[in-house]
């Protein structure tokens, strides 16, 4: 499996709080069947060097993490990315080529405030697509507007935006409304990828084995393969993703 959304990079955000925690997350991921992962620290407006995901500091931390994973003999391929908070400054940042895409592809992982207005989301996604990038919408099932109007997912899906659902939502660990919306999306074949959105080795972990079994049992083994293996690999390779039949 390939996890395209994980806060494994230490010293970056509210994810791994130490190199040891990050290494334990890597071990957990591999033990559960994950062999590749994109580190996606939160990206906010870079008013300082510390908040800029392209900072030399974060680049150094990523290289250190990858080196430590290799030294520990953990068979996990690591790639760099970011989870971009969609503020009004994002279109200008895109013009200046500042935000980091997923593994250097044309896929941009984006998130919104949980109470964000639906019209604003539409505008921002359209602005991102106009820059030649494909938005990967992080955990849409957690947004109040989507929970209230889930049919917007059908429109986003038709527009070519990538729908990325969280493991925790599917397994009922992020609230009843998130679980209901996630499973509404999955039941209609509207998800392109499922990721851990892991933040530590204790809570919201990168273990994916139970999720794979859940998807295979409640939907189909083929759909689980598309969500956890085929489409994440397409994103890594910067190729078009596959939609469920």
C-alpha positions in Angstrom: 0.0 0.0 0.0 1.0 3.6 -0.5 0.0 6.3 2.1 -0.3 9.7 0.4 -1.2 11.7 3.4 0.8 11.3 6.7 2.3 13.7 9.2 5.4 11.6 9.8 7.9 14.4 9.4 9.1 15.4 12.9 9.6 19.0 14.0 7.2 20.3 11.3 3.6 20.5 12.6 1.3 18.7 15.0 2.4 15.3 13.7 5.4 13.2 14.9 7.0 15.1 17.9 10.4 13.4 17.7 12.6 11.4 15.4 11.9 8.3 17.5 8.1 8.8 17.1 8.6 9.2 13.3 10.6 5.9 13.2 8.0 4.1 15.2 5.3 5.4 12.8 7.4 4.1 9.9 7.7 0.7 11.5 3.9 0.6 12.1 3.2 1.5 8.5 5.5 -1.2 7.1 4.1 -3.8 9.5 0.6 -3.1 8.3 1.5 -3.4 4.6 2.6 0.1 3.6 5.8 0.2 1.5 5.7 3.9 0.4 4.5 7.1 2.0 4.4 10.8 1.3 5.2 13.0 4.2 2.7 15.9 4.2 3.4 18.5 6.8 0.8 21.3 7.1 1.5 24.3 5.0 0.2 27.7 6.0 1.0 31.1 4.6 4.8 31.5 4.8 5.0 34.7 6.7 8.2 33.4 8.2 10.8 30.9 7.1 9.6 28.5 9.8 6.1 28.3 8.2 7.4 27.8 4.6 7.2 24.2 3.7 10.1 24.8 1.2 12.3 26.0 4.0 15.8 24.6 4.3 15.0 23.5 7.8 12.2 21.2 6.7 14.1 19.9 3.8 16.9 19.0 6.1 14.5 17.3 8.5 13.1 15.2 5.6 16.5 14.1 4.5 17.4 13.2 8.0 14.2 11.2 8.4 14.8 9.3 5.2 18.4 8.6 6.2 17.3 7.3 9.7 14.6 5.1 8.2 17.2 3.6 5.9 19.7 3.1 8.7 17.1 1.4 10.8 16.5 -1.1 8.0 12.8 -0.1 7.7 11.7 -0.9 4.1 9.6 2.3 3.6 10.1 4.6 0.6 9.6 8.2 1.7 8.5 11.1 -0.6 8.0 14.8 0.2 4.8 16.7 -0.1 2.6 19.0 1.9 -1.0 19.6 3.0 -1.9 23.1 1.9 -4.5 25.1 3.8 -6.6 26.9 1.2 -6.5 30.5 2.2 -7.1 33.4 -0.2 -3.3 33.7 -0.7 -2.9 30.3 -2.2 -3.6 31.3 -5.9 -0.8 33.9 -5.7 1.5 31.3 -4.1 0.8 29.0 -6.9 1.7 31.6 -9.5 5.0 32.0 -7.7 5.4 28.2 -7.6 5.8 28.1 -3.8 3.6 25.2 -2.5 4.9 21.7 -2.6 3.0 19.1 -4.6 2.8 15.4 -3.7 6.1 13.8 -4.6 6.8 16.5 -7.2 3.7 15.6 -9.2 0.9 17.9 -10.5 -1.2 16.7 -7.6 -1.7 19.2 -4.8 -3.1 18.0 -1.5 -5.4 20.7 -0.1 -7.5 21.2 3.0 -10.0 23.7 4.3 -11.2 24.9 7.7 -13.8 22.4 8.9 -16.5 25.1 8.9 -15.5 26.6 5.5 -18.2 27.9 3.1 -19.0 25.6 0.1 -18.8 28.5 -2.4 -15.4 29.4 -1.2 -14.2 25.8 -1.5 -15.5 25.8 -5.1 -13.7 29.0 -5.9 -10.4 27.8 -4.5 -10.5 24.4 -6.1 -11.2 26.1 -9.5 -8.3 28.5 -9.0 -5.9 25.7 -8.2 -7.1 23.7 -11.3 -6.6 26.9 -13.4 -2.9 26.8 -12.5 -2.6 23.4 -14.2 -2.6 21.4 -10.9 -5.0 18.7 -9.8 -6.5 19.3 -6.4 -6.4 16.3 -4.0 -9.1 17.2 -1.5 -8.0 16.0 1.9 -10.8 14.4 4.1 -13.8 16.1 2.5 -16.0 14.0 4.7 -14.9 16.0 7.7 -16.1 19.4 6.4 -19.5 20.6 7.7 -20.6 21.9 4.3 -19.9 18.5 2.7 -21.6 16.7 5.5 -24.7 18.9 5.0 -24.5 18.6 1.2 -22.7 15.4 0.2 -23.8 15.6 -3.4 -21.1 18.3 -4.0 -18.7 15.3 -4.0 -20.3 14.2 -7.3 -19.6 17.5 -8.9 -16.0 17.7 -7.6 -15.5 14.1 -8.8 -16.9 15.1 -12.3 -14.6 18.1 -12.3 -11.6 15.8 -12.0 -10.7 16.7 -8.5 -9.2 13.8 -6.4 -11.3 12.7 -3.4 -9.1 11.5 -0.5 -10.9 10.0 2.4 -9.3 9.4 5.9 -8.8 6.0 7.5 -10.2 7.3 10.8 -13.4 8.6 9.3 -14.1 5.2 7.6 -13.5 3.3 10.9 -15.7 5.6 12.9 -12.9 7.3 14.9 -13.5 10.9 13.8 -17.2 11.2 14.7 -20.5 9.9 13.4 -21.0 12.5 10.8 -17.6 12.0 9.3 -18.1 8.2 9.3 -21.6 8.5 7.6 -20.2 10.9 5.0 -17.2 8.9 4.3 -19.2 5.8 3.7 -21.7 7.7 1.6 -18.8 8.6 -0.7 -17.4 5.1 -0.8 -20.7 3.5 -1.4 -21.1 5.6 -4.6 -17.6 4.9 -5.8 -16.6 8.6 -5.5 -13.4 8.2 -3.6 -10.0 8.0 -5.4 -7.7 7.3 -2.5 -7.8 6.6 1.2 -4.9 7.7 3.5 -4.0 7.5 7.1 -3.6 11.2 7.9 -1.6 9.8 10.7 -0.2 12.1 13.4 1.6 9.9 15.8 2.5 6.3 16.8 -0.1 6.4 19.6 -3.2 8.2 18.3 -4.2 8.4 14.7 -1.5 6.0 13.7 -0.3 4.9 10.2 -1.5 1.3 10.6 -3.5 0.5 7.5 -4.1 -3.3 7.7 -7.5 -3.0 9.4 -8.6 -0.4 6.9 -7.7 -2.6 3.9 -9.7 -5.5 5.4 -12.6 -3.2 6.1 -12.7 -1.9 2.6 -12.4 -5.3 1.0 -15.2 -6.7 3.2 -17.7 -3.8 3.0 -17.0 -2.8 -0.6 -14.8 -5.0 -2.6 -11.1 -6.2 -2.8 -10.9 -4.4 -6.2 -12.0 -1.1 -4.8 -9.6 -1.5 -1.8 -6.8 -2.1 -4.4 -7.7 1.1 -6.3 -7.9 3.3 -3.2 -4.8 2.0 -1.4 -2.5 0.9 -4.1 -3.3 1.7 -7.7 -4.3 5.4 -7.5 -1.7 6.3 -4.9 0.9 4.8 -7.2 -0.5 6.9 -10.1 -0.1 10.0 -8.0 3.5 9.1 -7.2 4.1 8.6 -10.9 2.1 11.7 -11.9 -0.3 9.6 -14.0 -4.1 9.8 -14.3 -5.9 8.0 -11.6 -8.6 5.3 -12.0 -12.2 5.7 -11.0 -14.2 2.9 -9.5 -16.7 1.3 -11.9 
